[in-house]
Amino acid sequence: MSLLRQPILLLARSQRIKHLVSTMPVSAGIVASYVPGERTRDAVEATSRLVSDGLYVSLDHLGEDTTDASMADATVAAYKELLSQLVDAGLSTRAEVSVKLSAIGQALPQHGHKIALENARDICRAARNAGSMVTLDMEDHTTTDSTLAILRELRKDFPETGGVLQAMLHRTEADCRALAHEGSRVRLCKGAYMEPEEVAYQDSLDVDRSYVRCLKVLMAGQGYPMVATHDPRMIQIATTLASRFGRQPGTYEFQMLYGIRPAEQARLAAAGETMRVYVPYGTQWYGYLMRRMAEKPQNLAVFVRSLISKK
């Protein structure tokens, strides 16, 4: 992996750098290219534009590592407000919501797992009432067991709830086998967190190989694979595997991040594929942005030039 990846991820924790980035016009432009805005209205407007282009959407109200119960409650309320506005705009059947459990209480020092489960139930209930669905985002490896346990509990009442697996983790192929059952929705991504070598592949080629192995398991299974990648090779491999296992369009989907390879997103949609765009929004955009920088370190040059020129 890039030598810059770890330093960039460490910058995600810097409040000073966050302040500099958020106040610079050049950086503000970079933020806008990945995050359509901080308000619910911004997210709904972005969703409307994407849906009009034949795309589907997954919306993430940005926030993680919440250590205050009131903040977790506020995030739940934000998701419910988002779902309500999607219904009002006639968009709820084309958009789902992605939820980070750490943003709704998982990291709270006491009973975090239970609080996150109950808050997730609340969001799942609101999503079902809106004609939408929920996918639980995956975070760093220390939360994987808790997240999958919460996913299992939620699916007892809300079987449409999706989960995310990260190919960079050594365990993920086995997790794919456990989740490749009928009705299961699984988003497979490469992974964007800084993980130790004891639990994760460090070389990009090893991550790619793991991704393909996991993709084979999901495509061969009875569930609904969600292929989250911008890598042209992985897109081609996914298309080939779908054909090999007799999958028709609509029995799986592709997913990409907002602002990344929009022409490819349009191409896939025009080819009859289900193409879903992951749209983050909200005030807590800094950690998300820095993970995107870590995935594409050449963008760091823009930040460096902006920092040097700042008066």
N, C-alpha and C positions, 0 to 999 in steps of 0.2 A: 504493500500500500504506500501511498505518497508519504514522504518524510515530513510533509507539512501537516498531515492530518491531525496528529496528536496536539501539536502546538495550537492549531486553530480551535480544536475542541476545548482546550484549556482556556482560550480567550472567551469562550462562551460564558465563563463564570465571572468575567471582569465587568464590574459596573462602570468603571471609568471608560473603558473602550465602548461599552454600550452607549454611554452618553455622547461620546465623540461621534460614533456612527450615526446615531439618531438625529444629530443636529447638523450634519453635513449634507448639502444638497446632492452631491454625487452619491453618497451612501443612501440618502433617502430614495433616490431613483432606483438603486439596487434593491432596497426593501420592497418598493412598489412592484418590482418585477417578479417577486416571489410571494408577496402578501398583498391582496387587493385592498386591504384597509383594516381599520381597528373596530369599526362599528358593525352591528348586525346588518344594517342596511347595505353596507359595502359588500358583505358576503352574499346577500340575496341578489344584489345587482350583478355581481360576478357570475353567480349561478345562472341567472336569467340569460346572460350573454352566451355562456357555454352551452346551455340547453338548446338555445336557438340555433346553435351550430351542430346539433345532433349528438352532443356529448352528455354523459352522465357526470354526477358530481358527488364527492365525499367531502364534507365540511368539518374542519377541526377548529374549535374555539381554543386558541393557543393558551397554554398554561400547564405547568408541571411542578412536581415537588412541593405541592401545597402543604404547609405545616400549620394551617389555621382552619378550623372547621367552618368559620364564616366564609372564607374564600372558597372552600369546596362547595358550600351551599350556593354561593354566587355563580359558580361555574355551572352547576345544575340548572339554575334559573336562566342562565344565558343560553343553554342548549334548548330549554323549553321555549324561550322567546324566539330563538332561531326557527325551531320547528313550526311554531305558530305563524311566523311571517312567511315561511315557505308554503304553508297551506294557503294563506291569503293570496300569495302570488301564483298559485297553481303549479308549484314546482316540487312538491313533496314526494311525488312518486318517481321523480328523476334524480332525487338527491337523498343521500344517506348522511349520517353524522358519524364522525370518528372521534372516539373518546379516549383520552389518556387517563388511566385510573389514578395516577399520582395527582392529577388535577382535581379529583373529586374525593380525595381523602385517603388513598392507599398509603401515603407516607406519614400519616398522622401517628404520633408516638404511641397512642393507646387505641386499640380496636380499629386500626386503619383498614385492615382487610374487610372487616364487617361493614364499616362505614362506606367504603368504596362500593361494596356489593349492593348495599341498599340504595345508594345514590345512582348507581348504574341501572338498577331496576326502575327507578323513577324516570330516567331518561329513556330506557327501552319502552316503557309504558307510553310515554308521550310520543315516541317515534311511531309505535304501532297505531296509536290513535290518529296520527297524522298521515298514515299510509306510507311511512318511511321505515328505515332500519338503522341499526347501530352496528358499528365495527369497533372492537376494542383495540386500540393501538398497543403495540409492544414497545417497551422502553429497555433500559439496560438489563443485563442478565440477572441481576439480583432480584428483579421483580417477575421473572418469567413464571416461576411456579405459582405464585399468588395470582398472576393474571390469568393463567390457564385454568386455575381452580375456580376463579370467579366466572370465567367464560362457561365452564361446565354447569355451574349453578344457574346462570342466566338462561342457558339454553333449555332448561327444564320447562320454563314458562314462556321463553321467547326464543324458540329454536332457530329463528332467522338471524340471530345475533352472530356477527362474524368475528374472526380473530386474525391476528397477524403473527407470522413467524419470520425470523431473520436467518437467512442462509449462512451468515458468518459464524453462527454459533455451532459448535460441534454436535449438539444435541438435536438440531432441528430436523434432520432426516427422520429420526424416530418420532418426533412430535408430528411431523407430516403424516406418518403412517397411522398415528393415533387419531388424527383429525380428518383423514380422507374418507369419511363415511357419508352416507346419503344425507342431504340437507345441510351439510357443514359448509360454511363459507370461510375460505382461508385466503388471506392476502399474503403472498410470498414476496418479501423484499430482501435486499442484500444486507441491510443493517447500517445504521448511521451513528452508532454509539462507540465510544472508545472502550474496548473490551480487552481484558488480559489474555495472553496466549493460552492460558490454562483452559479457557472455555471457548475461545474463538480463533478462527483462522486469521492469520495476520497478512498473508500474501493474497493479492487480488485474484490471482489465478486459482488459488485454492477456494476462495469464496465463489468464484464463477463455477467451478466444478461442483461445489456443494449446491449451488442454486439449481444447476441442471439436474442433479440427482433428486433434489426435493421436488422439482417441477415434474419429473417423471412420475413420482409417487402420487402427486396430486392429480395429474391428468389421467392416470390409470385408475384412480379411485372413483367413488360415487358422489363426491362432494362438488362444490362449485369453486374452482380455483380462480383467484384474482391475481393476475400476473403484474406485479408492481416493478417495472423496470423501464429505464430509458435506453438501455443497451441494445443497439440494433441486432447484435448476435443473439441475445436472449429472446428478443421478439421473434426472430426467425425460428429459433429452436422451439419456442412455445407454439408457434403456428404449425410447425412440423409435427410436434407431439400431439397436438389437438387432432390433427388429421389421422395420425397413426392409431390413436385410441378411439376414433370414430366420433369425436365430439363435434357438434354443430355450433355455429355462432349462437350465443345466448346461453350456452352451458358453461361458459367461462368468460372472463373479461380481462382487458388490459387496464392498467392504472398508471398514470404519470402525475407528476407534480405540476401545480399551477405555474405557468410561465416557462416551462421547460419542454422543448421540442413541440411547440404547438402545431407545426406543419405535419409532423408525424402523427400527432393526435387526430388531426383532421383526416389524414390519409387512412388511418385504421377505421375511423368511423365511416368514411365513404366506402370502404371495402366491406362493410357489413358487420364489422366487429363491434362489440360493446366496449366503448372506451370511456373510462371514468377518470375525471381530473380531481386530484386531491387539493382542496382549496383551504388553506389556513387563514385565519383572521383573528384580530384581537390585539390588545396592547402588549401581550407577553410574546412578542415576535422574535426577540433577540436570540434565544437559544436555538430556535428553529432555523433562523437565518445562518447562524454560525455552523450548524450541522450541514447545511447546503454548501457553505464555503468549503467545509472539510471534504465533501464529496467532489468538489470541483475547485481545487486550490488555486488555479490560475486566476480566479476571481479575487484572490487576496491582493493581487497587484493593484487593483482598483482602490482597495482600502488603503494600501500603503501610500499611493500617490495622493489620496485625499488627506491622509493624516499629515503628510509632509507639507502640503500646501495650505493646511488650515491656519488661519491667522489667530 
